[in-house]
Amino acid sequence: MLWASLILVGATCAVAAPVARAAGRAAGWWLALPLVVAAGMLAALGSGSVWVPWMPTLGVGFGLRLDGLSLLFSLIVLVIGALVLIYSARYLPRGPNASFFVLMTGFAAAMLLLVLADDLVLMFVAWEATTLCSFFLIARSGKDAREPAIRTLLVTAAGGLSLLAAVVVMWVGTGTTRITDVLVSDAWAQPGFAIPVAVLLAGAVFTKSAQFPFQAWLPDSMVAITPVSAYLHAAAMVKAGIYLALLFSPALAGELVWSSLLITSGLITAVFGAVTALRQTDLKALLAYSTISQLGLLVAMIGVGTPEALTAAVVHTVAHALFKAALFMLIGVIDHEAGTRDIRELAKLRIRMPITIGALALAAASMAGIPPLLGFVSKESMFAAFVEAPGPVWFPVVLTVVGALTAVFTFAYSGRIVVGALGGRNPSRTVAEAPALFWGAPGLLAAAGLVLGVLPFLLDDLVAGAATSAVGAPVDAYLELWHGFNLPLAVSAAVIALGTAMVVGRARVERVTDRLRSPVSGLAVVDATRAGIIRVGGLVGRTTGTTKPALHLGIPVAVLVVIAAVGVFTVPRLPEVVGDPTEPIDWLLLALVAAGTIAAVRARTRIAAVVVTGVVGTGMTVWFFVLGAADVAMTQLLVEILTVCVMVLLLRRLPREFMPSRAKRRRILPAALALCAGAATTLGVWALTGRREMSPAAEFYLSEGQTITGGANIVNTILVDFRAFDTLGELTVLGVAGIAISALLYSRRPTPVRSSRLLRGTPLSDAAHNSVFVRTVARVLVPAIVILSVVLLVRGHQEPGGGFIAALIGGAGFALLYLAAPSESAARIRWPFLALIGAGIVVGTGTGLLGYFDGSFLRPLSIDILGTKLTTALVFDVGVYLAVVGVVLTALNLLGRQHHTEREEGGSQPDPKPDRNPKSDRASRKVASR
């Protein structure tokens, strides 16, 4: 059932786009239904857990659990999410809204996974998914949303990094990623473990829940449309930080650093948010700062850490989700109908919206803590927890006074919302009531606050379950509206009296609060931090943002030399060489590689450099064959062939000769770097070659590899069986590189193709006639090469071959087909190369998911067909094949294409005069005369 509910919400995200295209904005109704069903499934399920290994060797798994805390937050995510989607069906304009529904349902799926996750890594992935959904939902809200979206992303992503560090520390310290086991680990008793984790988790909580000093992003994100604000920034996303704090409360409740951070930041944020809300004229901005304030109270309650405080935090979480989501949506109704949400503009209008204003007043009264609403019950619980907080005598006094002061300000800005929404006495325009389908969803939330306030015992079981999970021990919750005459009631009465006085004297309050402005802008700090990071990145990038190879290679070569020096002076005496590591042919190949290297250094033309570099590559290929590494040799040879093809396409756009260096001293640094790198490499090879026996890993692969995988080709089995996850990562990087090549060459005009004027009008310039032989040969060889590539793909598990080598051979066939074409238009291989790259990655990932049928991601599955053992590793290799072929076709099609301006100007551009060399020109004339 746990998986079923999560899959149902995920499927809702998958179908959101087609449903939105078919139903328009009414898709909100259809997409809300699965969320309601999923909420019902979870409510009926009760406690439970599921654990499916993901990476068994690392102990990571797709673990889900449903305890009282995760059930509470799941219901908040799903029920309020469904109501917001229903509300969106009337709020959104008519037209294409597919991206909105995809992102909103995707966010719901990510939040549900976050609160159900029983694995640290899985929880972190879901945490970051909510950050990305939030970013895109804000960014799609208009041209003014770009900067707020970026600032929101920067702050919340920084919190994600803090959470990632906490995950790593907990993983290493406890030896497991399963949250259930982490929370009961003995490692929490060690200050060296608990304190760093507490600080890192607090950083994640503060950024996600907009706590001081990271509070500025939440009001800034209010540029997003009302449904986004109502769901993400009032009821769901900001609650992720609250959930995280409650989740780890059992382990950190007694930790002084944890409590101090949460209480201090929470109280500062509560007061700051409440005071700032009092001077807002935009009702949505007022709600944003009130959200910050209410979240501050929640964080402070969690910091107190007693069972009473954590129970109060749970109750207030429910109350806040109800009244704040309702307020955001109701303000959206007023804004939608009146065309403004500014209190000053609303004062000029006659607001005749009795149901909307009534629901708004009900939700605001709950936020203000007026009986008999749920907000009053939660505020009473908070005061009771603050009054009974452990610690020095002054501590509960300070907590109660600051909490009461915040509650007074809360009452005042709640009244400001209602009074501001009522409109003016001398109106210029009347605003009529909205349709029932518009105010129905928020009205239901506001009514729920009243019903649960009058009958709070309906929440007993839900609150008790969540509080039990947060405390780590059984908690009984008996919620009541009336507790008799006590100190919390006296505090509540004083809050209501003072709050009423502030509402009555709101004009004086505005004059006072207008003077209370912070000297530092939180947004300015974020922007300054962002600019500083960019400047530092620019300084670092200057070392590589150049066309000079010496500067590109300087840093890695210097690091290599340092490592070599450390090795020379610190490594003890090396053992004796095992056997003779050299053969006569090694010296012959060494001479060949050395000759190619010297020729490359001495080359003056680019074509000569390509040729002699190919000599070095070919020499290394032969060397690999001699050493018995057939797969590596084949890969090296094919890469050399395709590299030459790509370089030829580039050479057409570059000068024939290298620019001569006018100062010999400029050659000193590159020469020194080259010599140092060569010396360090030589020392490394000498130190590591032939000085040890076969490693245990190599012995295991040789002795057990074929038995486990059914494959005799050890190289291929390592790539697609034992270390398939690494290969999938490399495959993804390769796909990203192909997409980057495509984006760069589509977005930037390439350097014009160069050609010599001396060859124009000669037989050498006639590509159609000169390519007859190659075209004739290609008709026979290209099909043979493609068939050979397929054969190598299929047999790669047993003999030298595999997806990468087969794809390179297929790519070589396509390169031959390209080079045989007489013109650019005829040369293009009109296959969807980007689709091939995407298909390869999808096939590889999909193959990994099949492994779950046997317990873990990318675990190969095998079947016997007529005595032949076939495994999903072959399907994985197909993904590698498709992606590599796609990248090769990307390079051939885009590097070889002719820019439209070149075609308009008559094709190629002649080499400029400074690049000419008299000797090469005379040679060209001789060729032309022949």
N, C-alpha and C positions, 0 to 999 in steps of 0.2 A: 504493500500500500504506500509506503514511503516513496519508493521509486515511481509508482504509478502517479502520485500527485505531482512529483517533480517533472516527470515526462509529460504529463498533461499540460503543465504550464509552459514547458519548453516547446511542445508542439503548437501551443497557441501563438508563441512568438514566430514559429516557422510559417504558420499560415496567415499571419497578420497582414502581410502585404497583399496577397491575392484577395483576401476578404475585404480589405479596405478599398481595393480597386473595384470590387464588385458592388459593395454596399455603400461606398462613400463614407461620410462621417458617422452614419448609422452603424458602422462596423463596431463602434464601442459597445453596443448592446450585445452583439454576438461574441465579442472577445471577452466580455465580462463573465459570461456564463461558465467557461472552464475554470476561471479563478474561484468562483463560488463553489463549484463542484469539488475542486481541490481542497478548499477550506473545509467543506463538509467531510471529505474523506479523512483529513487529518484530525478533525474534532472527534470523529467516531473511532479513530485508531487507538488513541491512548499512547502510553509509553512504548518505545520500541527502538531498535537499532539494526543497521545493516552494514556489513563490511565486505567490500569487494576489492581484492588486491589490485593495485595500479602498477606499482613498481615494487614487486615483492622483495627484491634484493635490498632495497632501501627502506622497506617498511612503510611505503606510502600507499594509500588506498582510497577508493571512492567510498568513504565511510559516511553514513548518515545516521542520525539519532534524533529521536523525538522525545524530549523530556518536557517538563512544564514550561521552562523558559523558551525553548524553541517553538513550542506550540503557541504560546502567547504571541510571539513576534510573527510567526507564520500567519496567524489569523489577522494581525494588523496589516501585514503585507498584502494578503489576498483579499480580504473583505474591503478594505479601504481602496485597494487597487481596482477592484471591480466597480465600486461606486464612482471612482474618478473616471474610469472608462465610460460609464453610463453618462456621467456629466459631460464628458468630452463630445459625446454624440450630439449634444445641442450647442456646446460652446464653440467648437471648431467651425471655421467657414466651410462652405460647400466647395468641393474640389479635391485635388489629390492630397491625402493626409497619410499615405502609406508609411512614410518614414517615422511619423509620430507614433503610430500604433506599433510598429516593429520595435522601436526603442523603448516604449513604455512597457510592453509585454516582456521584452528582453530584460528590462530592469527588474520587473517582478520576478522573473525566473532567477536572475542573479541574486536578488535579495533572499528569495526562498532557499536557494542553495547555500547562501551564507549562513542563515540561521539554522539550517538542518545539518550542516557539515560536521562530521565527527573526525575530520582530519585537518591538521594545521595547513598543509599545502593546499588542499581543496578550499578551505575557508579563505586563504589569501587570494586564490584565483578568483573566487566569487567577489571578494572585497574590491579587487581591481576592476572587475567587470562592472560593478555599480559605478565606479568612478568614471569609466569610459562612457557608459550610458548617460550619466549626468552631463558630461562634457558635450556630447553630441545633442542632447535635448536642449541645452542652453544655447549652443551655437546655432541651431536651426531656427532660433526665434527672431532673426532679423539681422540687419547690418550692424546695429549697435550692440549685438550680443557677442561679437568676436572677442573683444578684450575681456569682458567678464567671464566668458567660457574658459579662456586661457588662464586667467588668474585662479579660477576655481580648480582647474586641472592641476596647476602647479602646487597649490596648497594641499589638496587632497592626495595628489600623487606623492608628495613628500611624506604625508602620513602613511601611505602605502609602503614606502621604503622603511619607515620606522617599524611597521608591522612585520615586514619581511625579515628585518634584523631580529625582531623578537621571536619569530618562527624559527629562525636558524638557531638562536641561543637555546630555545626550549627543546628543539630537536636534538641538539648535541648534548644538552644537559640531562635530558630524561631518556634518551635513546629510542624514542618513539615519536611518531607524528599523530598518533591517535589521541584526540582531545580528552576522551574519557580516561585514558591512562596518564596523560600529562597532568591532569588536575589532581590526581592522587599520588603523584610521584614524591619520593622523599627529597628530591632536589630542591624543593621550595624551602626547606629548612636551612639551606645554605645561603648566607647573605650575598656571597659572590655570584650567585645565580638569581636570586629573587629580586635584588635591587636593580640590576640592569634590565631585567624583563619588565619590571614595574615601570621604569622610566620610558622604555620603548613602547610599551602598550599604552601608557598615558599619552605619549605623542600621537599615536594613531587615533586614540579616542578624541583628543582635543581638535585635531584637524578635521575629522569626519563630522563631529558634532559641533563645530564652530565655537570652540571655547577659547578664552583668552590664552595666549595672544594671537590665535589663528581665527578670530571671529569675523574678520572683514569680508570673507568670501561669500557668506550667506546672504547679506543684504545686496551685495553686488550681483548675485545670481538671480535676483528678482526680475531681471529683464526677460526671463523665460515666461512663457504663457502660464496662465493661472492653473490649468491641470497639472503642469510640471511642478509648479511651486507647491500645490496642495499635496501632491504625492511624494515627490522626492525630498523637498526641503521642509516639510512639516511632519509627515507621518512615516516616511520610510528611510530614505538615505541617511538623514541625520540621526535616525534611531539605530543605525548600524554601530555607531560609536557607543551608544548606551548599551546595546546588546553585548558588545565586546567587553565593556567594563563589568557588566553583570555576570558574564560567562566566567571571567577569571576572578571574581570576588571570592569564591571559596578558597582559592590558593593565596590571595593577596590581602584578604581582609585585615589581617593583623600586621601588615607591613607598614611601618611608619612613613616611608617615602611615598608609597602608593596613596595612603590616606591624605598626607599633606598636600601632594600635588593635586588630587581631585578636589579636596575641600577648598583649597586656596583659589585655584583656577575657577571652580564652579561658582563660588560666592562673588568673586570679582566680575565674572561674566554675567551673573544674575543681576547685580546692581547696575552694571554698565548698560546692559541691554534694556533694562526697564527704564532708566533715566533717558536714554537715547530715544526710546520709543515715544516718550511723552512729547517730544518736539517735532515729530514727523507729521507732515500734512498729507503725504501719500499713504492711504490706508494699507496698501500692500507692503510698503516699506515699514510701516508701523508693525504689521504682523511679523515681518522678518526679524526685527529687533526683539519683539516679544518672544519669538521662537528661541532666539539666542538666550534670553533671560530664563525661560522655562527649562531649557536644556541645562543651563547652569545650575538650577536647583536640583535637577535630577542627578547631575554629576556629583554635587556636594552630598546628596543623600547616599549615593553609592560609596563615596569616600568615607562617610561615617562608619559604614560597614556592619552595624548591628543588625540582628534579624528584623527589628522594628523599622530601621531606616531602609533596609533593602525591600521590605514589604511595602513601605510607603512609596519607594521608587517604582515598584511594579505597578501599584495602583495609579500613580500619577502618569506613568507611561501610557496606560490605557486612556485615562482622562484627557491627556494632552493630544493623543492621536485623534480622539473624537472631536474635541472642540476646535483644534487648530485646523484640521482638514476641512471642517465645516465652515470656519471663518474665511479661509482662503477662497473656497468655492463660492460662498455667498458674496464676498467682495467682488469676485469675478462676475457674478450675475449683475450686480449694481453697475460695475464698470461697463459691461456689455450693453446694458439697456440705457444707461445715462451717458455713455461716452467718456466718462471720467471717473476717477477714484480719488481725486484731490478734494480734501475737505473744503477748501476755499471755493472751488468750482461747484461742489455739490450744494453749498449754501445758497447758490443762486437758482437752484432748481426745486420744483415741487416733487418730492419723492412720494409717490402713491403706490408703495409696494408692501402692503401689510404683512403678507406671509413671509416674504424675504426678510423684512426688517424684524419680524417676530422671531424667526429662526436665528437671525444674526444676534439678537438680544439674548436669546437662550444660550447660544454658544459662548457669547462674551461673558454672560453671568457665570457660566461654569468655569471659564478661565479666571474670573475675578474671585472665585471661591465663595459664591453666594449659595446658601441652602435653598432648596433641597437638591442641588445638582451634584453630579459626580465630582466636579472640581472641588467642591467644598469638602467632600469626604477625603479626597487625596491631600488637600491642604491641611486638614485636621491631622491626618496620619503623619504628614511631614513635621508639623509643630510638635507632635507627641514624640517623634523620634529625636528631634533636636533638643527638646527639653530633657530627655533621658540619655543623651549622648554621654559616653564614658570619657574620662579625662579629668584635667584640672577643673576647679570650681568655675573658673571664668569661661571655660570652653563652651559648655551648653548655653551659657548666657549670650556669648558672641554669636553662636549659630542661630539662636532664636531671634535675636535682635536683627541680624542681617536678613534672615529669612522673612521676618515680619515686615521689615522695611521694603524688601522686594515685593512682598504681597500687597503692600499699600500702593506702590507704584503700579503693580499689575492691575489693581482695582481701578486706578485712575486712568490708565491707558485703555482698559476695557470700556470704561464709560466714554472715553474719547472716540472710540470706534463707533459706538451706538449713536452718540450725539452727532458725530460727523456724518453718519449715513442717513440721518433723518432729513437732511436737506434744510432749506431756509423757509422763512415766513413770507417773503415777497418774491415769489418765483417768477422767472421769465419763461419757464417751460415745465410741463408736467411729465414725469416719468412713470409709466404704468407698470403694473405687475408683470413679471415674466411668466411664460408658460410653465405649467406644472412639471413637465419633463425636465425643465431647466433647474428649478429649485428643489426637486424631489430628493435627489441623492444627498445634498448637504443638509436638507431639512431632516432627513432620516437620522443623520449623525447627530444633529443637535438634539433631536427627540430622544435618541439613545442616551445622551448625557443626563437627561431628566429622568428617564425610566430607571437607569442604573443608579442614579442618586437617591431616588425614593426607595428602590429595592436593591441596595448594594449587595445583599447576600447572594444575588444571582452570580456574582463574580467570585464567590468564596473559593470554589474549587480551582478555577483558573489561576487566581492570584496565589493560592496556597502552593500549587504546583510550580509556578514560576519562582516564587520566593524560596521554596525548598531547593531548587536548583541553584539559585544565587547564593544562598547561605551555605549549602553543602550539608544541611541537616534538616530533618522534618520540621516544617513550620505550619501551624494552624492559623488560618486567616478567618476572622469573623468581622466582616465589614458592617458597620452600622452608621446610620445618619446621626443618631443621638447617643452620646457617651456620658451624658450627665454634665453637671457643672464642674469644670476642671480648668487647669491652666491653659491647655491648648484652646479651649472654647473662649477663654478670656482674651487670648491673643487674637483669635479670629474676630471677636467682637470689636476689639480695638482697631484691627485692620479695616474692617468694614466701615467703622465710624470715620477714621482718618481718610480712607479712600473716598468716601462720599463727600467729605469736605473738599478734597482736591478736585473732584468732578464739579462741584458747585463753584469753586473758585478757580476754574481752569484757565481763565484769562491771566491771573497772576502767576499761576504755575507755568504757563507758557513763557512769560517774561523771564522767570527765573531759569528755566531749563535752557532757554536760548543762550544764556551766558555760560552754561556748563558744556564747553566744547573741548575735546581732547586736542592738545597741541601737536599730536602725531596722528597722521592718517594711516590706518591699517593698509588701505589700498596702495598708498604711496610707498609703504615699506615693501609690499609684494612687488610692485613695479621696479623699485630700486634693486631689490634682490635679483629679479629677473634680468635687469640690465647689467648688473655686476656679473652674473653667470655668463651672459653673452660676451661681455668684454674678456673675461678669463678664457672662454672658449676661443675667442678670436686670437688671443695671445698664444694659446697652445697651438691653434690651427696654422699659425704663420710658419711653423717649422715644416709643415707638409703642404701648405697651399702655395706651391711653387712648381715650376717646370724643371727645376734643377734636381737631377737624380741624387746628387751628393747630399742634399738636405733631406730628401726622403729617406735615404738609407743610413744617414749619419747616426740617428738615435738607436735603431735596432743593432747596427754594427757595434756602436760603442757599448751597448748593454752586453752583447755577445763577448766582446773583448774583456769586459769586467768579469763576467762569469768565468771565462777561461783563466783569467789571472787569479781569481779566487780559488779555482780548482787546482792550479799549479802550486800555489803556496799553502793550501790547507789540506789537500787530499794526501793521506799517507801513502807509503810506497805501494805501487801498483803490483798486483800479482803477475806471475809470468804469463806470457802469451800461450794459449792452448793451441798447439799445432802451428803450422806455417800458414799465416793468413793470406799469403800472396801466391800467385801463379804467374808464369811468363806472360800469358795473355793479358794479365792485369797491367803490366808495364806498357804493353803495346797500346791498350786502350787509354791508359793514363797519358801517353804521348799524344794520342789523337785528341783527347779532350783539351790537353794543354795547348796544342797547336790551334785548335778552334778558339780557345780563349784569347790567345795572343792575337790571332787574326781579327777577332771581334774588337779588341782594343785598338788595333791599328786601322780598322775600316774607316773610310772617309765618306762612303755613300751608304744610304740606308739599305739599299738592296743587298749590298755586300755584307752588312751587319746581319741581315736576316739569314743569309746563306750560311755564314760561318757560325751563327748561333745554332742553326739547324745541325751543323756538324757536331757541336757539343751535345745537343739533345740526342742525336743518333748514337753517338759514342756511349752515352749513359744507357740508352736502350739496349745496346749490345751487351753492355756490362751487366745489366739486370738479367738478361737471358743467360749469360755465363754463370751467374750466381744461382740460377735456378728459380728466380722470381718471375715466372712467365706472365702472371697476371699484371704485375707492376710494369714489366717490360712492354706488354701490349698497350697498357694505359699510356705509358710515356710516349710510345711511338705514335699513337693516335692523337694525343694531345699536340705533339710536334706538328703533325700534318695539318690539323685544324688551326693551330696557331699561325702557321705559315699562310693559310688561306685568309684568315682574318687580317693578318698584318699586310698582306698584299692589298686588301681593300682599303686599309688605312694609308698605305704608301701612295696611293693615287692622289691623296689630298695633302701630302707633305712634300717639302722640297727634296730634291734628289740627294743633296749632300747635307751633312751635319754642318752647323755653323762652326767655323774654325775658332779655336780659343786664341785670343790675341796675347794673352799673358801666360807664360809658362808657369808662373807661380800658382795660377788657378788650377793647375793639374796636380799640384802637390797634395792637397787635401783628399781628392778622390783616390789618388794612388795610395796614400797612406791608409785610407779606410779599406781599400781593396786588399792591401797586403795584411793588415791587421785581421780582417775577416778570414782571409785564407789561412793565416797562421793559427787563429783560434779554432777554425774548423779542422785543420790538420791535427792539432793537439787533441781535439775531441775524438776524432776517428782513431787516432793512435791509442788513446787512453781507454776506449770502450770496445775496440774490436778484438775478438778472440781472447778475452780475458776472463770469461766466465762460461759455465756450462749453460745448457738450455734452462730457461726460467720455468717455474712451476706452471705458470699460465700456459706457456707454449706446450709443455708436456701434456697438460690437460686437453688442450685443443687437438693435439695429434692423436692422443690415445682414446679420448671419449667423444670427440667432435662428430665423427660419422655415426656413432651409435645413437647419440642424442638427436642429431638433426637429420640423419639420413643422407647427408651430403659429403662427398669425398674431397671437394675443393675447399681447403681450409680457409683460404682468403675470403671466398664468397660466404661461407658459413659464418665467419666472424662478422662480416658486414651486414648480413641480412637475418642472422639468427641470434648470435650472442650479443652483438652490439648494434642491433637494429635501431635503437632509440637514437644513438649517435648519428647513424646514417640518415634517419628521418630529419634530424636537425640540420645536417649538411645539405640534404635535399631541399629543405625549406630555404636555407641561405642561398642556394643556387637559384631557386625560383625568384627570390627577392632580387637577386642580381639581374636576372633576366628582365624583370619588371622595371628595375632601375635603368637598365640600358634602353629599354623601350621608351620610358618617360623622358630620358635625357635627349634621345635622338629625335623624338617627336616634338619636343618643346624648344630645342635649340637648333638654329640653322647650322648645318655642318660646314666645315671649311670647303671651299670649292675644289672640284677635281682638277688636278694639274695635268697638262700634257705638253709635250715639246712641239713647237711650231715646225721643227725640222722634219717631223714624221708625217705632217699633214699632206695629203695628196699622194702618199707613197703606199705601196701594198701593205706595209706594216700597220697602217691606220685602218685597214678594212677588217673589222672584227668578224663580220659574217663569213668572209672567205677564209680567214686565218683559223677559224674555229671548226672547220669542217671535220678535220681528223678527230678532234676531241669529241665532237658531237656524235660521230660515228661510233667511236669507242664507248662513249657513255651509254648508248642505247643497249649495249651488251653488258657493260660492267655495272651500271647503276642497279638494275634488278638483281644481279648476282650479289652485289654488296649488301643490298637490303635483305635478301634471303639469308646471307651469311650472318648478318646482325641478328636476325630472328633465331637462327640456329644457336648462336652463341648465347643469346638470352635464355633459351630453353635449357641448354645443357650446363649453364653456369654453376649449378649446384654440385655438379659432379666433375666437370673438367674446366680448364681455364676459360673464363668468359664471365657472364653476369650482366646485370642491367647497365652498369656504367660503361663497360667495354663495348657491349653490343650497341649502345646508343652512340658511342663515339664512332664506331664503324658505320652505323647508319648515317650519322652526321657527315662522315667523310664522303659517303655516296651522294648526299644532298649537295655537298660542296662541289663535287665533280659535276653534278648536274647544273649547278649554278655557273661554274667557270666555263662550261661548254656553251652557254647561251650567248648569242651574238649581240644582245643588247640588254640594257637594264630592265626594260619592261618584260622581255622574254625570260629574264633570269629569275624573277621573283617566283618563289615557290609559295603559291597562294594557299597555304595551310594556316589555320588559326593558331599561330605559335604561342600566344599568351594563353589560349585555352588549353593547349597541350601542357604548358607549365602547370596551370591550375589543376588539370586532370591528374597529372602525376602526383602532386602533393595530396590531392583528395584520395587517390587510390592508395598511396602509402599510409595515410592516416586511417582510412577505412579498414585497411588490412590490420592495422594495430587494434582497432576496435573489435575485430573478429576474435582477437586473442582472448577477449573476456569470456568466451565460451569455455576456455580452458583455465581461466583464473586471473589473467593479467594482460596488460596492454602489450601488443606486439609479440605475444607468445605465439610461435608458429603452430598451426594446426595441420595435421597430415592425414591423408587417406591412401589406401593401397588400391590401385587399379591395375588388374592383370599382373600383379607382382611388382609393379612400379610404385614407389613411394612418392606421392606428390604432396607438397606443402604450400602453405600460404606465403612462404618466402618467395616463391616464383611470382605470385601476384604483387608482392612488394617490389620485386625487381622490375615488374612492368611499370610501376609508378616511377621508379628511377629512370627507366628508359624514356618514358614520355616526357618527363621534365627536362632531361638532358637534350633530347632532340629538340624540344621547344626552345631552349636557350640557344642552341646552334642555329636554328632557323631564324631566331630573333636577330642574331648577329649578322647572318648572311643577308636577310631581307632589308634590314635597316641601315647597316653600314654600306651596303652596295647600292642603295637607292639613290637616285639623282634628285636633288632638291628642285622644286618647281622653278626657282629663279635661275638655276643653271640651265634648265631646258629652254626657258624664255630667252636666255642670253646666248644660246647656241651650243650648249654643252660645256666642255671643259675650259678651264682657265689656264693660260700658259704660265710656265714658271717665271717668276719675276727675275729681272736681270741680276740682282745681287747673288742669287743662288746658282748662277751659271758658272761652269768651270770650263776654260778653253779646251782642255784635253778631252773632257767628256763630249763637248760640242763637236770637236773634230772626229771623234769616234762615231758620233751620231750621223755626221755627214757621210762617212765611209759606208755605214750601214744603209743609208738612204740611197747612195749612188749604186750600190749593188742591187 
